[in-house]
Amino acid sequence: MASDPYAAPKARVEDVRETREAAEFVPGGQSVPAGNGWQWIAQGWTLFMRQPGMWILLMIAAFAIFVVINLIPIAGFIATSLLWPLVSVGFPIGCRDLERGEELRFAHLLAGFRERAARLVAIGATLLVAALAINAIAALLAGLSVGAALSSMLGRPDPEFAAGGIAVLLWLLLVLALSIPLYMALWFAPMLVALNGLGVGDALLTSFRASLKNVLPFLLYGLVMFAFAIVASIPLGLGWLALGPVLIASWYASYRDIFIAH
């Protein structure tokens, strides 16, 4: 039957929703109070409790995928670096759908493969190259063999490298210090690509700047999560069945708080 030519024009609900969300997006991110670091965790818990069973199932499936991949020497490390944005970003997409009143589904585990997959792989490649460079630089500064340091990182430890003692400890501290800016750039990047369509370079730079604006809430968030991680690890690590999903959901909550207008 032909549509009524005198009827008022209608827009698809999904189109209206996406237009509204685009209007609410804060391109450079906004500074939030330090206490919001705790709110991210609380909001993560709320999202987890909407469908705890499905959350746990998805976390176990994702963990199993990466365990199997990492059984392959060297290639497993490379594959994990390239695939983690594709797999991990499915969880924030699931969180977005939960907020819309929809259900978290097993299909969300593969949602990243449908949302700008090439850009997400490029973010993973950035992590891989940057991690190798950081380890090489740290090894040089610590006076260690670059080849031994990289082989250790790839899961094939060199006995002479392990015997380095103080030099190895210095290498680890340097890797940690040099990795902080990298993870600031990576924290929001997958979500900015998948949910907002940013290019890889823009997403990494925007993530770094937004993280820099919010050092205090991230500090509180990190301290609280560290304490929870210790508690979750005590009963044979079973607490991670709940903490893992809360961590992922709080990741999305931090994005919503900083990049979506209140």
N, C-alpha and C positions, 0 to 999 in steps of 0.2 A: 504494500500500500504506500502511495506517495505521501511524503511528509506534508504537514500543514504549512502552506506558504505564509500564513498570517501569524504563525506561532512565533513567540519571542525566541531569539537565538540562544542556544545553550552551549556551554563549554564543558568539556570533559572534566570530571572531578580531579583526575590525575594531573591534567594540564594546569588547572587552577592551583592545585597544591604545589606543584613544582615551581610555578611562577611566584607564589607567595614565599616559598623557601628561598628562592633566588634573591628576592627583594630583602629578606631578613639576613642574608649572608653578609658578614663583615669582612671585606677582602683582606685586610692586614691583621685581623684578629684584634681583640681588645684586652686590656689589663683587667684582672679580676682580683678581689681581695684574697689575702693569704688563706683565710679559712675555707675558701672554696675547694682547696685540695682535699679536705675531708668530705665535702659535699659530693665530689666526684665518686668517692668510694661508696657513700650512702646511696647515691643514685644508681651506681652499678649493682648494689645489692637489690634495690627495688626491681631493676630490670631482670636480674637473675631469678627472683622469686616469682616472676610471672609465669615462667615455664622452666623450673629447675631441672626436670628430667631431661628435656630436650637440650638444655644448655650443657649438661654433663655428658650426654651422648655425643654432641658435636665436639666438645673438648677432647674426649677420649679418641674420637675418630681423627681429629687433626693431629693429636699427639702421636697416634699410631702411624699416620702417614709419614711424618718427619723422622720417626724412629727407624722405619724401614728404609727410607731414603738414605739416612746417615750410616746405614750398614755398609754402604758402598764407599770404599776409601777414596778420598779426594773428590771424586765426582759427586758423592753424596753431599759434601760441604758446599760445592758449587751449586748443585741443584736446590739445596735448602735456601741459599741466599737469594736465588732467582725466584723461587716459588713462594717464599713467605708472604710477600705483599698480596699475591693473588688469593692465598688461603685466608690470611688474617683479616683482610678487608671485608670478607663475607660476614663477619660478626657485627661490625658497625652497621652494615646494611640491614642485618637482622634486627639490630637495636632500633634503627629508624622505623622499620616495619612494625615492631612492637609498639612504638610510640603512636603509630597511626591506627592502632587497634587491630592490627593483623597478627598472625601467629609466626613464631619462629619455626622454621622448617629445616629439614636435613639439606634441602636444596641450597640453603644459604651458604653452606660450606664451599660451594662452587660458584657463588655469585660473582666473585672477583674475576672469574674467567669470562664473564659476560659484560663487565663494566670497565671498559678501557684497558683491556688486558695488556696490550703492548706497553703502555705507559707504566703500568704496575711492575712489569718485568724489568723495565728500565730502572725503576727505583731499586729493585733487588740487585741489579747489576751495579748500581752506584754503591750500594752497601758492600758488595763483594770487592770491588776495586779499592774503595776507601779502606776497608778492613785490612787488605793485603798491604796497602801503602802505610797505614798506621803501624802495623806490626814490623814492617821493614825499617821505618824511621826509628821506632822505639829500640829495635835491635842494634842499629848503628849507634844511637846515643848511649846505649847501655854497654857497648863494647862486645856484643855477641855476634855470632855468625847469622847473617840474614837468612841464609838457606835453612839453618837449624831452627830458627824462630818460626819461619813459615811452615816448615814441615811439622813442627809441633802443633801449630794452629790448625793444620789440615788433618790432624789425627794420627800422625806418624812421628811420634816424639823421638828425638835424637838423644841417646844416653849421655853424650858429652854436653848437650844443651841442658839437660836436667841436672847435671852436676855443677852447673855454673854458680849456684848458691846466691850470693848477693846480687850478682849481675842479672840473674833471672828475676829476682824480686824487683829490681829496678826496672827491668823490662815490663813486668806486669803493671807496675805503678804508672809508667809512661803510657802504656796502652790504654789504661783506664782514663788518664787525664786527656789524652788525645781523642778518645772515643766520645767524650761528653758532647762536643759540638756536633759530631756526626749524628748521635742519637737525638739531639735537639732538632736537627734537620729532618730526621726520619720519623719522628713521633707522629706528626699530623699528616705527613706527605701522602700516604696511601688513601686516607679519607678525603683529602683535598682533591685528589685525582678522581677517585671513584664517585664521590658525592657531589663535587662541585665542578668537575671538568677542567681543573687546572693542568697546565703542562708540567712536565717533570721538573724542569728548572725552577719554575714559579712555585711549585708545591714545596720543594725542598727549602727554598729561600724564605717563603712565607712561614713555614713550620719553624725554622730557626728563629726568625724574628719574633714570632708569637711566643715561643718558649722563652726567649730572652726577656720578654716583657713580663713574664709570669714566673720568675725564679722562685719567689716565696711560696706560692701555692704548690709548685712542683716539689719544693723542699719538704713541705709538710706532707704532701702526698707520698713521697718516697720514704720518709721516715715511718709513717703509719703502715704502709704496705710492707716495709722491711720487717716490722714487728709482727704483722699478721703472717708473713711468710715463715718466720721462725715457729710460730704456734702451729701453723698448718702442716709443717714438716715433722712435727713431733710424733703424731700417731701414724707412723709408717707412711707419712706423706699423704694420708687420706684426706686431710683438710684441704688439699689442693683441688679436690673435686668441686668444692664450693668456691675457694679463693680464685682458682683459675678463671672461671666465668665472670666473677666479680671484677677481676683485674681487667679482662677484656671489655666488659661493659663500662667500667669506669674510664677506660681509654676513650670510648665514644662520648661519655659524659663530659670529659675535659674538652673535647672538640666542640660539643654543643655549647658549652659555657663560654668558650673563647671566640668562636667564629659565628655564632648565631645571635642576633640582636635580642636582648632581653625584653 
